[in-house]
Amino acid sequence: MIWYGYRWLIEEWHKVEKTGCRLEASQLKSVEAPERMAALTAVVAVRLMQLRDLAQTAKDPAEPEPKEPRDQAIEWQAAVPRAWILVVSHLARCRAEALTPRLFWLTMAKRGGYLGRKHDGPPGWKTIWRGWSEIVMLAQGFELHQEMIKEQSCG
């Protein structure tokens, strides 16, 4: 009976995982390949749900800054790869330190096609996955560029 309370959370997780990775539509050859793919996307789905929950509980970035230090901002950024923070803060046109979970989420959604108009609902998981995929590619490009700069300056 206790586990039934988690039903909707589990349903949402399945929706995130199936929408983004399209596991059912994949044409993988071996029996083990879909299992591996599901294991990898499960982690991403959990992270996206955590980010969504943080974004929903966070303040609106348009509101004035609190006077006390933003420990929560530093805490959540520690769990996100630094390259992602730098890429998303650049796309959001703000300093990396000023990036909030909500602004990160909305910027990611906008990269996936979310318009964010006044009467639009929250972004859907397809939109989030598209935005997340683009940000991952941009972050990988940024990291590659950083490595190339290091190699040129060292050699």
Backbone bond lengths (Angstrom), bond angles and torsions (degrees), N, CA, C in turn:
res aa  C-N    CA-C-N  psi(-1)  N-CA   C-N-CA  omega(-1)  CA-C   N-CA-C  phi
1 M - - - 1.442 - - 1.530 111.09 -
2 I 1.326 117.85 -37.14 1.458 121.72 -179.96 1.520 110.51 -63.30
3 W 1.330 117.63 -39.42 1.454 122.18 -176.72 1.518 112.37 -66.79
4 Y 1.313 117.49 -24.06 1.459 120.28 -179.07 1.530 111.33 -62.01
5 G 1.301 117.15 -29.11 1.468 121.17 177.85 1.526 112.86 -63.03
6 Y 1.318 116.73 -23.48 1.466 121.52 179.26 1.526 112.59 -90.07
7 R 1.310 117.15 0.01 1.466 120.83 -174.55 1.521 112.34 -55.50
8 W 1.336 117.83 -47.55 1.463 120.18 -175.51 1.516 111.75 -70.29
9 L 1.307 116.48 -33.00 1.458 119.84 175.68 1.531 110.15 -64.60
10 I 1.322 115.81 -43.60 1.472 120.50 178.53 1.525 110.74 -66.30
11 E 1.330 117.13 -40.38 1.473 120.83 176.57 1.522 110.74 -60.16
12 E 1.317 116.33 -43.03 1.469 120.97 179.45 1.523 110.21 -64.48
13 W 1.329 117.18 -40.62 1.458 120.72 178.41 1.526 110.72 -61.51
14 H 1.336 116.28 -44.09 1.464 119.59 177.91 1.526 110.63 -61.68
15 K 1.308 116.51 -39.98 1.465 120.96 179.31 1.528 110.49 -63.13
16 V 1.317 116.77 -44.49 1.462 120.79 178.48 1.516 110.08 -61.01
17 E 1.313 116.00 -46.63 1.466 120.24 -176.88 1.524 111.63 -66.49
18 K 1.314 117.18 -47.38 1.467 120.38 -176.77 1.520 112.32 -70.46
19 T 1.326 117.64 -36.60 1.453 120.58 -179.18 1.513 111.08 -67.17
20 G 1.314 116.31 -43.88 1.451 120.00 -174.95 1.503 114.86 -76.03
21 C 1.297 116.93 -50.38 1.464 118.33 -173.58 1.517 113.05 -88.74
22 R 1.311 116.85 -13.82 1.462 122.00 -179.46 1.526 110.14 50.36
23 L 1.311 114.93 48.14 1.459 121.99 -177.00 1.524 111.66 -57.52
24 E 1.329 116.16 -39.92 1.462 119.57 -178.59 1.522 112.26 -68.06
25 A 1.337 117.72 -27.35 1.462 121.40 -178.57 1.525 112.59 -90.57
26 S 1.342 117.03 -8.84 1.458 119.29 -178.14 1.525 110.72 -68.74
27 Q 1.302 114.60 152.04 1.465 120.38 -179.00 1.519 109.57 -116.77
28 L 1.313 115.30 56.85 1.448 120.96 -179.36 1.522 109.77 -77.03
29 K 1.304 116.32 145.33 1.467 121.45 -171.12 1.520 114.14 -80.77
30 S 1.326 117.56 -47.68 1.467 119.60 -174.03 1.524 110.93 -91.43
31 V 1.316 115.23 166.78 1.464 121.40 178.77 1.529 110.03 -71.63
32 E 1.325 117.18 -34.46 1.457 121.34 -176.44 1.523 112.70 -75.01
33 A 1.316 118.02 -27.15 1.467 121.45 -175.03 1.528 113.24 -59.80
34 P 1.343 119.90 -46.82 1.468 117.97 177.43 1.525 112.99 -63.91
35 E 1.334 116.87 -31.95 1.465 119.83 177.71 1.523 110.47 -65.06
36 R 1.335 116.62 -43.83 1.463 120.56 178.30 1.523 111.05 -64.34
37 M 1.324 115.06 -43.36 1.463 119.47 179.57 1.528 110.93 -63.04
38 A 1.321 117.09 -41.65 1.469 121.30 178.72 1.527 110.73 -64.19
39 A 1.326 117.43 -38.06 1.469 120.75 179.29 1.527 111.06 -64.74
40 L 1.323 117.24 -42.27 1.461 120.84 179.25 1.526 111.92 -68.06
41 T 1.324 115.84 -44.49 1.464 118.22 -177.87 1.523 111.80 -72.57
42 A 1.314 117.96 -22.41 1.464 120.69 177.33 1.528 110.33 -62.22
43 V 1.320 115.98 -40.98 1.460 120.75 179.59 1.529 109.98 -66.02
44 V 1.321 116.28 -44.34 1.465 120.26 179.21 1.532 110.13 -62.97
45 A 1.328 116.66 -41.53 1.472 120.60 -179.92 1.523 110.82 -61.38
46 V 1.329 117.21 -42.10 1.464 120.35 178.48 1.522 109.88 -63.58
47 R 1.323 117.33 -43.49 1.468 120.94 -179.55 1.526 111.22 -63.76
48 L 1.325 117.09 -41.04 1.462 119.92 178.92 1.527 111.03 -65.44
49 M 1.318 116.73 -39.14 1.466 119.45 177.05 1.533 111.04 -65.64
50 Q 1.336 117.02 -39.46 1.458 120.40 177.59 1.529 110.79 -63.48
51 L 1.328 116.04 -42.35 1.457 120.31 178.81 1.525 110.92 -64.57
52 R 1.328 116.67 -40.48 1.468 120.50 177.18 1.526 110.56 -60.97
53 D 1.324 116.50 -45.19 1.459 120.26 -179.65 1.533 111.48 -64.26
54 L 1.335 116.92 -40.18 1.459 120.28 175.82 1.525 110.95 -63.14
55 A 1.333 116.13 -42.11 1.463 120.59 -179.29 1.523 111.37 -64.89
56 Q 1.318 117.51 -36.01 1.457 120.79 -179.49 1.522 111.98 -70.99
57 T 1.319 117.64 -31.87 1.457 120.09 -178.56 1.524 112.26 -90.22
58 A 1.333 117.01 -13.12 1.466 120.84 -178.05 1.527 110.80 -77.12
59 K 1.326 114.56 160.38 1.454 120.42 176.29 1.513 110.59 -71.90
60 D 1.297 114.81 161.35 1.454 121.91 173.71 1.528 108.10 -71.05
61 P 1.349 118.86 132.75 1.466 119.80 -178.57 1.530 113.12 -63.63
62 A 1.325 118.40 -19.00 1.461 120.84 -180.00 1.526 112.02 -76.47
63 E 1.334 117.79 -17.44 1.456 121.04 179.40 1.523 109.60 -71.67
64 P 1.347 117.42 153.34 1.471 119.45 -179.74 1.534 111.68 -63.82
65 E 1.314 114.66 151.29 1.464 121.46 -179.53 1.523 110.97 -67.10
66 P 1.336 118.31 142.28 1.466 119.59 174.15 1.531 109.55 -71.50
67 K 1.311 116.05 160.23 1.462 119.79 -177.88 1.524 112.27 -80.23
68 E 1.335 117.66 -25.59 1.463 119.92 179.60 1.536 109.27 -81.93
69 P 1.337 117.66 160.29 1.467 120.73 -179.45 1.519 111.62 -61.96
70 R 1.289 115.60 153.24 1.467 120.88 -176.40 1.521 109.84 -94.15
71 D 1.330 116.37 73.41 1.459 121.31 179.99 1.518 111.41 -62.77
72 Q 1.340 117.00 -36.76 1.461 119.92 -178.93 1.525 110.77 -63.38
73 A 1.344 116.86 -39.47 1.465 119.99 -179.73 1.521 110.44 -62.99
74 I 1.321 116.54 -43.18 1.462 120.53 179.68 1.528 109.67 -66.33
75 E 1.322 117.06 -39.30 1.460 121.83 -178.34 1.526 112.00 -63.23
76 W 1.321 118.81 -48.17 1.461 120.53 -177.89 1.516 110.64 -70.17
77 Q 1.330 117.33 -33.09 1.465 119.12 179.91 1.523 112.22 -68.81
78 A 1.323 117.22 -23.34 1.461 120.42 177.62 1.527 111.41 -67.93
79 A 1.339 116.94 -24.19 1.464 121.09 -178.41 1.528 112.59 -90.30
80 V 1.327 117.35 -5.78 1.465 122.06 -177.52 1.522 107.73 -111.03
81 P 1.347 118.23 136.80 1.467 119.16 178.58 1.534 111.86 -54.56
82 R 1.314 116.35 137.90 1.467 122.05 -175.98 1.529 111.66 -57.39
83 A 1.330 117.28 -38.39 1.467 119.76 -179.98 1.524 110.85 -61.77
84 W 1.330 117.49 -36.62 1.470 120.78 178.28 1.514 110.08 -64.40
85 I 1.336 116.04 -43.86 1.466 120.72 179.65 1.525 110.03 -59.88
86 L 1.331 116.59 -45.96 1.462 120.39 -178.29 1.526 111.59 -65.76
87 V 1.325 116.95 -42.34 1.465 120.36 179.38 1.520 110.68 -64.59
88 V 1.319 117.57 -48.90 1.468 120.71 -176.82 1.522 110.68 -67.68
89 S 1.313 118.07 -38.40 1.474 118.76 178.20 1.526 110.17 -65.07
90 H 1.318 117.55 -35.85 1.469 119.94 175.93 1.530 110.55 -65.27
91 L 1.335 116.81 -44.32 1.463 120.31 178.62 1.531 111.68 -64.41
92 A 1.338 116.61 -35.07 1.468 121.62 -179.93 1.530 111.63 -83.33
93 R 1.320 116.25 -6.34 1.461 122.63 179.91 1.532 112.02 59.05
94 C 1.334 114.19 51.45 1.465 119.50 175.83 1.524 108.15 -143.69
95 R 1.333 116.07 167.36 1.457 120.15 175.60 1.524 109.47 -69.56
96 A 1.293 117.20 151.73 1.468 121.35 -179.88 1.525 110.83 -60.14
97 E 1.322 117.83 -36.74 1.457 121.62 -179.25 1.527 111.49 -68.57
98 A 1.321 117.07 -26.34 1.469 121.22 -177.76 1.531 112.51 -87.18
99 L 1.314 117.35 -6.35 1.458 121.15 -177.94 1.529 110.15 -70.47
100 T 1.311 116.38 123.57 1.470 122.08 178.76 1.523 109.00 -101.97
101 P 1.321 118.04 162.80 1.469 119.34 176.29 1.530 111.84 -57.67
102 R 1.322 116.59 -38.58 1.467 120.34 179.96 1.531 111.81 -64.69
103 L 1.328 116.63 -44.81 1.458 120.24 178.94 1.529 110.89 -66.61
104 F 1.324 116.52 -38.26 1.466 120.80 175.57 1.531 109.52 -58.92
105 W 1.334 116.52 -48.55 1.459 122.71 -178.28 1.530 111.45 -61.14
106 L 1.325 116.20 -47.82 1.468 120.32 -178.48 1.525 111.58 -66.64
107 T 1.316 117.83 -37.98 1.460 121.20 177.95 1.520 110.05 -65.59
108 M 1.327 116.43 -42.24 1.460 120.69 177.36 1.527 110.09 -62.54
109 A 1.324 116.96 -42.98 1.465 121.46 179.94 1.528 110.55 -63.77
110 K 1.316 116.76 -40.98 1.474 120.20 179.83 1.521 111.31 -65.26
111 R 1.323 117.24 -34.37 1.472 120.25 176.36 1.525 110.92 -67.18
112 G 1.329 115.92 -23.41 1.461 120.72 178.27 1.522 113.55 -90.72
113 G 1.335 117.02 -0.95 1.455 120.41 176.74 1.514 115.37 112.45
114 Y 1.325 117.90 1.79 1.465 121.47 179.35 1.523 109.48 -71.00
115 L 1.327 116.42 130.50 1.462 120.61 -177.86 1.517 112.88 -87.47
116 G 1.317 117.63 -30.37 1.452 121.19 176.86 1.521 114.09 66.90
117 R 1.323 116.86 34.84 1.459 119.57 177.73 1.519 109.87 -72.89
118 K 1.312 116.13 167.27 1.456 122.09 -173.74 1.531 112.92 -54.89
119 H 1.318 118.25 -42.73 1.465 121.18 -174.90 1.530 113.44 -101.15
120 D 1.324 117.24 7.83 1.467 119.92 176.10 1.521 109.59 -72.49
121 G 1.307 115.42 146.03 1.454 120.22 173.97 1.516 109.62 -77.12
122 P 1.317 117.20 -174.36 1.468 119.27 177.58 1.532 110.13 -68.23
123 P 1.309 117.16 156.49 1.465 119.79 -179.91 1.523 111.38 -64.21
124 G 1.316 116.09 145.83 1.456 121.30 177.57 1.521 111.51 -84.24
125 W 1.323 114.97 170.91 1.462 119.16 -175.54 1.522 112.94 -69.63
126 K 1.320 118.59 -31.51 1.475 119.39 176.03 1.522 110.19 -62.10
127 T 1.315 115.64 -43.90 1.455 120.97 178.84 1.521 110.61 -62.85
128 I 1.313 116.96 -43.34 1.465 121.33 179.81 1.528 110.43 -63.63
129 W 1.327 117.31 -44.58 1.468 120.06 179.65 1.524 110.83 -62.34
130 R 1.333 117.34 -41.17 1.478 119.41 178.86 1.523 109.94 -62.83
131 G 1.322 116.64 -45.36 1.464 120.21 178.74 1.512 112.22 -63.99
132 W 1.331 116.08 -43.32 1.467 120.40 178.95 1.530 110.27 -61.19
133 S 1.331 117.21 -43.54 1.472 120.79 -179.88 1.522 111.03 -60.53
134 E 1.324 116.37 -42.10 1.465 119.55 -179.98 1.526 110.91 -66.69
135 I 1.319 116.66 -41.52 1.464 119.96 -179.84 1.530 110.84 -65.99
136 V 1.319 117.15 -38.47 1.466 119.87 176.67 1.527 110.46 -61.31
137 M 1.333 116.69 -43.93 1.474 119.53 178.85 1.531 111.52 -64.72
138 L 1.326 116.94 -42.40 1.463 120.23 178.08 1.524 110.76 -63.13
139 A 1.326 117.32 -41.12 1.461 121.21 179.26 1.527 110.97 -65.62
140 Q 1.319 117.19 -39.09 1.468 119.72 176.99 1.522 110.59 -64.42
141 G 1.320 116.89 -40.44 1.466 120.63 176.36 1.518 111.30 -63.20
142 F 1.331 116.78 -41.09 1.456 121.37 177.65 1.530 110.65 -61.90
143 E 1.333 116.94 -45.53 1.463 120.79 179.62 1.525 111.32 -63.90
144 L 1.312 117.04 -39.87 1.465 121.08 177.28 1.528 110.31 -62.92
145 H 1.315 116.06 -43.00 1.463 120.58 178.28 1.531 110.40 -61.51
146 Q 1.323 117.42 -42.31 1.463 121.69 179.12 1.536 110.55 -61.80
147 E 1.325 116.46 -41.68 1.465 120.09 178.35 1.523 111.35 -64.31
148 M 1.320 116.48 -40.69 1.465 120.16 179.15 1.517 110.69 -63.90
149 I 1.312 117.33 -39.36 1.466 120.86 178.34 1.523 110.09 -63.92
150 K 1.368 116.69 -42.42 1.467 120.31 178.70 1.524 110.96 -61.18
151 E 1.333 116.58 -44.52 1.460 121.19 -178.84 1.535 110.84 -63.40
152 Q 1.323 117.72 -39.50 1.459 120.78 -179.40 1.525 111.71 -69.96
153 S 1.318 116.63 -35.57 1.466 119.37 -177.97 1.531 111.53 -78.90
154 C 1.339 117.15 -25.13 1.467 120.16 -178.90 1.515 112.73 -85.84
155 G 1.325 117.67 -26.45 1.453 120.08 -170.80 1.457 112.72 -101.81
